[in-house]
Amino acid sequence: MIPLPQKPKVITEEGHRGVYEIEGLYPGYGHTLGNAVRRVLLSSLEGAVITSVKIEGVHHEFSTISGVEEDIVDIILNLKQARFTVHGEGPYTITLEAKGEREVRASDFSAPSQVEIRNPDLHIATLTDKKSEFKMVAEVESGLGYQSVESRKKEKVEIGSIALDASFSPVRLVNYEVENMRVGDRTDYNRLRIHIVTDGSISPRESFRKASQILVEQFQELASSFTENDESAVSEKVEEEETEGDEEGQEVLKRRVDELDLSARTLNALSRAGLKTIGMVAKKNEKKLREVEGLGDKGIQEIRRELGNLGLTLKQ
């Protein structure tokens, strides 16, 4: 039997940076676990950023504003660095109004109680005239990984608004090192050291815990699906075939959920839960869907609507 490693040790924790060490890993498991945790940290943790902005007097991103030092391209680059913590489904609207000769920072945003600005000192723009006026309305959304404007074309953007590429991941940098160590008579066991840098919306320790939990949930699902004498995988396939016997219906069930007109948040929640196809979603009842992290009433309504358009319903 492969022995379990020791519990992680905190080497350093300073602000947004943390270093953690795991000893006693079975030979080769340092890279196995290190690479898996690194990939999840960078791609699968939820963050919140500005996804669109409407600036008064501006109709496209190549404009300039009288009395403002930066052009719109530079302002957008600054807005992309703004980081938030949101409590709820969203999206949420934040506003900013500034006048006079001054520096505009992220702290100048007015936000609802569900939205926390994590880097309030972030520079947004510089007003160079006493008569300068600078107003904007922005949308803050939560999501996973990176989403380009092109990948979110399904979402409706208000006329006059500028859509932004969204880098949701709250983890900025992850590195890991593996070295051999002695365990008993063997000298080829592994010591894993992981370096994590976040954007401040989540602590390095919490990001490590969440990434580990995601991996545990994924492997638990695999393990429970193929236990000894368990024919659930076969029975589910038969059930799917009985549910829709005709060939056209089968093709619908095999289609990917990202082909549906769902919001980015709903698609992210389904993806993280491993629900990749329409058939996999349709086999869930509402109670099971509510257990999916990040999927609330709004998301379930979207799913019901899209399934209904295809002549499908959630499992009763």
C-alpha positions, -999 to 999 in steps of 0.1 A, spaced: 0 0 0 13 34 -9 18 55 23 2 89 27 24 120 29 28 142 60 5 172 65 15 204 46 38 227 66 38 265 63 73 277 54 64 314 49 33 335 46 38 371 38 9 391 24 -2 376 -9 27 351 -10 29 317 6 53 287 5 41 253 17 60 220 20 48 184 19 72 156 30 71 119 27 56 116 -7 59 83 -25 86 83 -52 73 102 -82 43 117 -64 60 150 -59 56 159 -96 23 141 -98 7 162 -71 27 194 -77 17 196 -114 -20 188 -106 -22 214 -78 -5 240 -100 -29 235 -129 -59 237 -107 -46 268 -89 -41 287 -122 -73 276 -140 -101 266 -116 -104 290 -87 -131 317 -89 -123 354 -90 -142 386 -98 -132 413 -123 -147 441 -145 -161 426 -177 -175 457 -193 -174 494 -188 -193 524 -201 -175 558 -199 -195 590 -204 -187 606 -237 -168 575 -250 -181 552 -278 -151 530 -284 -118 520 -268 -96 542 -291 -112 575 -279 -97 602 -257 -113 623 -230 -106 660 -226 -89 668 -193 -78 632 -188 -41 623 -192 -46 587 -202 -63 575 -233 -91 549 -231 -68 520 -240 -46 528 -209 -77 533 -187 -90 499 -198 -56 483 -190 -58 498 -155 -94 486 -150 -84 450 -159 -61 451 -129 -90 458 -105 -98 429 -82 -129 422 -63 -146 397 -39 -183 392 -46 -209 376 -23 -237 363 -45 -244 355 -81 -240 388 -98 -232 404 -121 -230 437 -101 -229 473 -113 -204 497 -98 -201 534 -106 -175 561 -105 -177 599 -106 -147 622 -103 -142 659 -108 -114 684 -107 -76 680 -109 -68 648 -91 -59 611 -94 -87 586 -98 -83 553 -79 -103 521 -76 -114 533 -41 -135 560 -60 -159 533 -72 -193 531 -55 -202 495 -51 -231 475 -36 -226 457 -3 -221 424 -21 -189 437 -38 -155 444 -20 -127 462 -38 -95 443 -30 -70 468 -44 -85 503 -36 -52 521 -43 -51 509 -79 -45 539 -103 -73 543 -128 -68 577 -144 -54 612 -139 -76 643 -143 -55 673 -154 -79 702 -153 -100 717 -126 -130 714 -149 -124 678 -157 -153 653 -152 -149 616 -154 -179 592 -151 -182 555 -157 -204 525 -150 -188 490 -149 -201 455 -146 -183 431 -121 -187 394 -127 -171 363 -112 -158 334 -132 -129 309 -138 -97 311 -157 -94 335 -187 -122 345 -210 -117 366 -241 -143 391 -254 -148 367 -283 -157 338 -261 -184 359 -244 -201 372 -275 -233 354 -265 -237 379 -236 -256 411 -243 -235 442 -238 -253 476 -234 -249 500 -264 -220 523 -257 -203 498 -233 -169 483 -240 -164 446 -232 -132 436 -216 -111 404 -217 -115 388 -182 -87 371 -163 -107 358 -134 -80 336 -117 -71 351 -83 -38 332 -84 -10 351 -102 19 327 -99 25 291 -89 59 273 -89 68 240 -73 100 222 -65 106 185 -58 136 170 -41 144 135 -28 144 127 9 150 98 32 120 78 46 132 47 65 158 29 44 148 46 12 162 78 -1 139 83 -32 108 96 -15 98 132 -24 96 165 -7 73 190 -25 75 227 -20 48 249 -36 52 287 -40 19 306 -44 12 343 -52 -24 356 -53 -40 389 -62 -51 396 -26 -88 385 -31 -79 351 -16 -50 341 7 -24 317 -6 -34 292 21 -70 293 12 -62 289 -25 -41 259 -18 -70 244 3 -95 250 -25 -74 236 -52 -68 204 -32 -105 202 -25 -113 204 -62 -89 176 -70 -104 154 -41 -139 159 -55 -129 150 -90 -111 118 -79 -139 109 -55 -164 110 -84 -141 87 -105 -136 63 -76 -173 61 -67 -181 54 -104 -160 24 -108 -160 6 -75 -159 -32 -74 -191 -49 -88 -205 -14 -95 -223 -13 -128 -235 23 -126 -215 34 -156 -231 8 -177 -266 14 -163 -264 51 -169 -255 45 -205 -285 22 -209 -308 47 -191 -296 75 -215 -304 53 -245 -338 45 -232 -346 81 -225 -342 91 -261 -343 63 -286 -341 81 -318 -307 91 -333 -314 128 -334 -322 129 -297 -290 111 -289 -270 137 -308 -287 165 -288 -277 148 -255 -241 145 -267 -238 182 -275 -216 203 -252 -232 226 -227 -212 255 -240 -234 254 -271 -263 266 -250 -271 302 -245 -259 302 -208 -241 330 -189 -204 326 -183 -210 320 -146 -234 292 -152 -210 276 -178 -181 279 -154 -201 262 -126 -212 233 -148 -177 229 -162 -161 227 -127 -187 201 -117 -177 180 -146 -211 184 -164 -198 187 -200 -227 176 -221 -264 184 -223 -272 148 -215 -252 149 -183 -271 181 -172 -305 167 -181 -300 136 -160 -297 158 -128 -327 169 -108 -330 204 -94 -318 193 -59 -285 179 -74 -279 210 -95 -283 232 -64 -254 213 -49 -231 226 -77 -209 253 -63 -216 287 -80 -250 276 -95 -279 295 -80 -316 302 -88 -307 323 -118 -284 296 -133 -310 269 -128 -336 291 -145 -312 295 -175 -307 257 -177 -344 250 -175 -350 275 -203 -324 261 -226 -334 225 -220 -370 234 -227 -360 249 -260 -346 215 -270 -377 196 -257 -358 184 -226 -364 187 -189 -344 181 -157 -348 147 -141 -378 146 -117 
